[in-house]
Amino acid sequence: MAAGSNISCVTVFGGSGFLGAEIVRRLSVDGLVTRVATRHPENTTFPERYIQAGGIQPVYADVRDETSVALAMEGCDSVINAVGLYIEKGSETFAAVHELGALNIAHQAAELDIDRLVHISGIGADLYSGSSYVGARGKGELLVRDAFSPATILRPSVLFGPSDKFLNTLAKITDYSPLFPLFGRGETMLQPVYVADVAEAALKVLRNPGSQGKTYELGGPRVYSYRALVELILSHTGRRRLLLPVPFTVWTSLATAASILPNPPVTRSQVALMKFDNVVAKSELSLDDLSVKPTAVEDILPHYEF
Ligand SMILES: NC(=O)c1ccc[n+]([C@@H]2O[C@H](COP(=O)([O-])OP(=O)(O)OC[C@H]3O[C@@H](n4cnc5c(N)ncnc54)[C@H](OP(=O)(O)O)[C@@H]3O)[C@@H](O)[C@H]2O)c1
């Protein structure tokens, strides 16, 4: 397995997602051929001229199917796994995507002698968590390390950017409701990280062989309580709303009841994630170690359409 930084072709699994698409854009700007591997390659929204020129190549892959994984990465030298699943549906389970899918990618990366593998996980991933989502993320990391030990693991805190589902959802709630229901008392601490900074980190990792085998936790320049973030959105939009503390037990019941809906407004994995602080541990490598200067939420807020 070569450890050099001379990469030219990168398969990005989940390359049509919020983070994956940002990574694809960043790699393309850097002149790398980028394969966008998803189950719906026909739905990717990259400019046609890049696709025509072959710089961006949408390809089919379902990470649960190892053959399609192998075909999507064949001929490339590097791979990024940015596949996301937040709601389980039928055979689309957290275990199938975040454990088996992650393992399929790492296993095929080893089989095909891929140079570099970047696995996107999340702060707080923990094999022993009581949450099936957080537990699957933790197990996925271990399976990846076992199958491809030089993989680099990136664990972002919650991502933000003008098309995110995080701050946009907060803004939407403040738009239609006079009350804003908080997770607990809104005291969970978060370190939102700009999606483009995580894409930059992924590129830096690919270009830097010294990052192999390491795990980085990626957070923004400021730590906020959930309540402080809601207040920031209210101040930005000039709205006044009553912030209503709602116990986590109530959220869990609501999320369980909502799980029968096709698009539940709140999920059990979201509630589980909001129970614990999601900030970069002081002992971990971070954006700083990749020479990426983190962007503040306040700098990007003017670019949102709310
Ligand atoms: N968003 C956040 O705040 C956040 C925070 C921390 C960590 N992360 C991590 O960052 C990664 C990306 O998250 P995201 O928010 O960008 O996700 P996202 O927007 O929901 O995108 C998910 C991507 O995964 C693809 N996908 C889903 N199931 C697949 C399968 N079986 N086979 C192949 N592709 C599949 C989707 O495309 P198709 O549906 O077309 O297949 C899509 O491209 C995830 O690992 C997530 O846990 C995200």
PDBQT file of the ligand as one rigid body, heavy atoms in Angstrom, charges set to zero:
ROOT
HETATM    1  N1  LIG A 401     -24.790  16.406   9.183  1.00  0.00    +0.000 N 
HETATM    2  C1  LIG A 401     -24.190  16.504  10.363  1.00  0.00    +0.000 C 
HETATM    3  O1  LIG A 401     -24.437  17.418  11.174  1.00  0.00    +0.000 OA
HETATM    4  C2  LIG A 401     -23.127  15.501  10.742  1.00  0.00    +0.000 A 
HETATM    5  C3  LIG A 401     -22.458  15.658  11.972  1.00  0.00    +0.000 A 
HETATM    6  C4  LIG A 401     -21.466  14.747  12.313  1.00  0.00    +0.000 A 
HETATM    7  C5  LIG A 401     -21.153  13.689  11.463  1.00  0.00    +0.000 A 
HETATM    8  N2  LIG A 401     -21.825  13.569  10.279  1.00  0.00    +0.000 N 
HETATM    9  C6  LIG A 401     -21.484  12.437   9.420  1.00  0.00    +0.000 C 
HETATM   10  O2  LIG A 401     -21.144  12.906   8.117  1.00  0.00    +0.000 OA
HETATM   11  C7  LIG A 401     -21.506  11.912   7.143  1.00  0.00    +0.000 C 
HETATM   12  C8  LIG A 401     -22.371  12.568   6.070  1.00  0.00    +0.000 C 
HETATM   13  O3  LIG A 401     -23.537  13.091   6.684  1.00  0.00    +0.000 OA
HETATM   14  P1  LIG A 401     -24.544  14.027   5.864  1.00  0.00    +0.000 P 
HETATM   15  O4  LIG A 401     -25.318  14.805   6.869  1.00  0.00    +0.000 OA
HETATM   16  O5  LIG A 401     -23.809  14.736   4.779  1.00  0.00    +0.000 OA
HETATM   17  O6  LIG A 401     -25.519  12.930   5.232  1.00  0.00    +0.000 OA
HETATM   18  P2  LIG A 401     -26.662  13.118   4.123  1.00  0.00    +0.000 P 
HETATM   19  O7  LIG A 401     -26.762  14.524   3.658  1.00  0.00    +0.000 OA
HETATM   20  O8  LIG A 401     -27.891  12.469   4.681  1.00  0.00    +0.000 OA
HETATM   21  O9  LIG A 401     -26.135  12.257   2.881  1.00  0.00    +0.000 OA
HETATM   22  C9  LIG A 401     -26.102  10.881   2.955  1.00  0.00    +0.000 C 
HETATM   23  C10 LIG A 401     -25.408  10.335   1.713  1.00  0.00    +0.000 C 
HETATM   24  O10 LIG A 401     -25.249   8.914   1.884  1.00  0.00    +0.000 OA
HETATM   25  C11 LIG A 401     -25.766   8.269   0.719  1.00  0.00    +0.000 C 
HETATM   26  N3  LIG A 401     -26.245   6.946   1.114  1.00  0.00    +0.000 N 
HETATM   27  C12 LIG A 401     -27.159   6.632   2.070  1.00  0.00    +0.000 A 
HETATM   28  N4  LIG A 401     -27.317   5.312   2.163  1.00  0.00    +0.000 NA
HETATM   29  C13 LIG A 401     -26.463   4.764   1.249  1.00  0.00    +0.000 A 
HETATM   30  C14 LIG A 401     -26.153   3.437   0.871  1.00  0.00    +0.000 A 
HETATM   31  N5  LIG A 401     -26.774   2.372   1.409  1.00  0.00    +0.000 N 
HETATM   32  N6  LIG A 401     -25.205   3.243  -0.084  1.00  0.00    +0.000 NA
HETATM   33  C15 LIG A 401     -24.587   4.280  -0.668  1.00  0.00    +0.000 A 
HETATM   34  N7  LIG A 401     -24.833   5.565  -0.342  1.00  0.00    +0.000 NA
HETATM   35  C16 LIG A 401     -25.774   5.791   0.597  1.00  0.00    +0.000 A 
HETATM   36  C17 LIG A 401     -26.858   9.197   0.194  1.00  0.00    +0.000 C 
HETATM   37  O11 LIG A 401     -27.101   9.032  -1.203  1.00  0.00    +0.000 OA
HETATM   38  P3  LIG A 401     -28.217   8.023  -1.769  1.00  0.00    +0.000 P 
HETATM   39  O12 LIG A 401     -29.420   8.160  -0.872  1.00  0.00    +0.000 OA
HETATM   40  O13 LIG A 401     -28.445   8.456  -3.194  1.00  0.00    +0.000 OA
HETATM   41  O14 LIG A 401     -27.612   6.676  -1.707  1.00  0.00    +0.000 OA
HETATM   42  C18 LIG A 401     -26.166  10.551   0.428  1.00  0.00    +0.000 C 
HETATM   43  O15 LIG A 401     -25.247  10.813  -0.610  1.00  0.00    +0.000 OA
HETATM   44  C19 LIG A 401     -22.224  10.804   7.927  1.00  0.00    +0.000 C 
HETATM   45  O16 LIG A 401     -21.282   9.821   8.256  1.00  0.00    +0.000 OA
HETATM   46  C20 LIG A 401     -22.687  11.520   9.186  1.00  0.00    +0.000 C 
HETATM   47  O17 LIG A 401     -22.866  10.646  10.267  1.00  0.00    +0.000 OA
HETATM   48  C21 LIG A 401     -22.791  14.453   9.889  1.00  0.00    +0.000 A 
ENDROOT
TORSDOF 0
